Amino acid sequence: MSKKDYSNTLNLPKTSFSMKANLTVNEPKIISFWDEIGLYRKLRKAKDGKKKFILHDGPPYANGLIHIGHALNKILKDIVIKFKTMNDFDSPFICGWDCHGLPVEHQLFKELDLTKADVNVVDFRKKAEAYALKFMELQKSDFKRLGILSDWDNSYLTLLAEYEYWVIKLLGVLVEKGYIYRKRRPVNWCTTCETALAEAEVEYNDKESPSIYLLFKVKYSRGLFPEDTYFLIWTTTPWTLISNVAVAVHPHLDYILCNYKDKHIIFANNLKNNLESKLKTKFHEINYFSGKELEGIILSHPFMGRESKVVLAEFVSKDEGSGCVHIAPGHGEEDFSLLKIYDLDVIMPVNDKGIFDETSGEFAGKNIEQANQAVIETLEKKGLLLKNEKIYHSYPHCWRCKKPVIFRATFQWFLNIEHNNLRQRLLNIIEEVDWLPPSGKERIRGMLLLRPDWCLSRQRLWGVPIPALRCNNCKEIVLDAKVVEKTASVFRKYGSDVWFTLDVEHFLPIDFSCPKCSSKSFSKEFDILDVWFESGASFLAVVKNNRELDFPSDLYLEGSDQHRGWFQVSLINSVAYDDKAPFKVIVTHGFVVDGEGKKMSKSLGNVISPQEIIHKYGAEILRLWVAYSDYTEDVKISPQLLDQLVDVYRKIRNTIRFILGNLYDFDYQRDYLPKEELQEIDRYMLIKTSILYREIVDEYNKFSFHKVCQKLFNFCNLDLSSFYLDILKDRLYTYSPNSKERKSAQNVIYYILKAIIKLSAPILSFTAEEAFNNFFNWHDKKESIYLHTFEEDFLDDYFDEQLIEQGKKILDLREEVLKEIEKKREEHILGSSLEASVDIYFREKDYNFYKQKEDMLREVFIVSCVNVKEGDFKIEVNIAKSTKCARCWNRREDVGKDEDYPDLCGRCIKHLGGK
């Protein structure tokens, strides 16, 4: 007689939640669903009146498609926002874009194949606006595709008239408070972009430079030296010698006069050995002098026909060179500082493009590189060049075009970092901010201690103009708070383009006159505000002027490079304006690198774009990569890492699917059981889940998302898949649908599933929403998972320490039993663990404890029989002698006892409704 098929009597899982995620197809559908229900606005309405949590978004540049660093940053922010929202905070999120400045201008000039001298300003600005708006829309689309929730209809853009109004308002306040001044001084200058750069716009890269040792002949020695005496100079910028006006020595160093071939030369005594090695010679001392004794000696410039005086400066290096430094105040901040002490000329023969003008004599028309070579050749011809070699050293480069910058003295607008004790106030206020990681505080502290005054002006076309005026009578340059205020109101109405189209009278207050000569005739100046000043004004333009937001913001979250960028400029602006930090907490993340830790670059071919990942895997895997990474360091990404994360994702997804499939007939209101009526192992897992719940919420609060992922994955993989869900299959599948044992299990996996979906929702946004939509029997279900809160049904009051200890004892025993079962498998004595009968021997108290739990141990070990016996501890695993039940596959002694069900065990007969 053929065996009867009992599969249709089992409670097998049923769910529409697919094992195959098909993320690339399903994710856009979920985004459309969020749009259709107006999820963001629903969240704002639901959280109205709740405590606010404000994460202020630092604006990316609207000058290209998003890269993997953008994805890392925005996903981290989205995780925070979604967590805070589900933790019952009112957490609106307004995304922003930096639309002005060099990044957009540089890219547009590349596309147009033009320079700023080739274009009409107004026409170019309109093209720049269209360019920025195009990429803003493309980036917005990509951010939405990542699952980012934001008020997309009300993003902030720095090119909007209202934003420009607040930028100029801020400038006006700082002018009125005395922070802003105009002065000629050396600034970082990019000859390619033809503009001044602030410190935050300079990055340091290795550069090959000439390293030369040359001689300045003494013209008037005051009788200290013999004829044919020369000062030995070292420089890596030969072109700056064209502007030389002095040579500096250290006042506290000793200097030595030596013979060198047919000449006498002077240099720092402590560098004698280094110089002998460098010049491959042996010096013979003639005399010694202190640095102070050399002050005022007159030298002859090597080739420009002017005099060069010896001055004192403590910045002269004691460790390299010759101890004699050539001084060109137009080409260096330290050199320029000597103007306060000595009556030196500032010679600036280099134009905006880095070309020498007609005052440069034989060097006129040459660029920096050409002038370098020409100067070296001239020195060689005159017999004044002792050594010429190449060195590699760290050198400032333009952050945008990546070309080396120069120092160039020009008239610029500056924010005085010392005015009104601003520097010290900044240093005090950063102590009140929480920095994650903590090293961020020392990083920004060091930068604030050393930063020079902020150069605010740029010689560009695209940005917010500085409303400065030139008096047509006395040529005075005026930046007046009343003019700035009037300009702000005009910009608010028409936008900043009108500075280039309207007559100057539109920006003048009534009866305004020159403070120097009282003339009322003015022309406009056309310097542009530093784009960092604009983005650093967002605390005022966005946060303080949006009723949905609160100032100061709770959190700024950006890359670690923003200590010298947006964090710093926002802090300076806010403290100068309001004497407050604009943020309470700063969280920083590292840069994205490849799997070997190398920086991504097109030349190395190791760039991975977020669009590529989304197309292949779906945005969910990108979100998981972000959350699983320890972002406090540089973050690695590679195809291999992504494939590993796909496996992690599958484990979590399949866990959700299994539980959903076993809740198809569960009704919370009908089937709810109080905790005391649950099976002991179920109560244990309920407590374990509640502990996990609290731990993960705590990690979210600490922004430790990688620990959230680790805990969630380990729970799904170890506590559930490898243990609890595995042992439940017998109860869930073979017990009668409405049995108390099965309902006990369902009560707990119902709670577990709600916990997993909620806890994963800030990270696995699409999967959580999909699972939620397939969770048809979720009690009091709302339209979206994000309209639920973590705490609404959290069993925080349920904790049983004794049960936790007992559970640990049983799980430790389980590990030992499974090892013994595995040994029998390896010996081919056992196949399935259900073939096993386990005898365990205990002494006294342990015997009494485990004897009461024999049936639970059978379930926990997934074996057919467990016998607890008295004796010295040991575990014996044997093949169960009983017959295998055709339905539950357990080997039980009562199989065949019922003639109506000859191939079933008594338990299965009972759950089928038999005797």
Helices and strands as residue ranges (DSSP letters): G 7-9, H 23-37, H 39-46, H 68-86, E 96-97, H 102-112, G 116-118, H 121-145, G 152-154, E 156-157, H 161-176, E 180-190, E 195-197, G 199-201, E 202-220, E 229-235, G 238-243, E 246-249, E 254-260, E 263-268, G 269-271, H 272-279, E 284-290, H 291-294, E 298-300, E 307-312, E 324-327, G 329-331, H 333-337, G 338-340, G 358-363, H 368-381, E 385-398, E 406-415, G 419-421, H 422-429, G 430-432, E 434-436, H 439-450, E 454-455, E 457-458, E 469-471, E 477-478, H 481-494, G 496-500, G 504-507, E 522-524, E 528-529, H 531-535, H 538-538, I 539-543, E 553-559, G 560-563, H 566-578, E 583-589, E 592-594, H 610-616, H 619-628, E 635-637, H 639-661, H 668-671, G 675-677, H 680-701, H 705-714, I 715-724, H 725-734, H 740-760, H 765-774, G 785-787, G 790-793, H 801-826, G 833-835, E 836-842, H 844-851, H 854-861, E 865-870, E 874-879, E 883-884, E 891-892, H 906-911
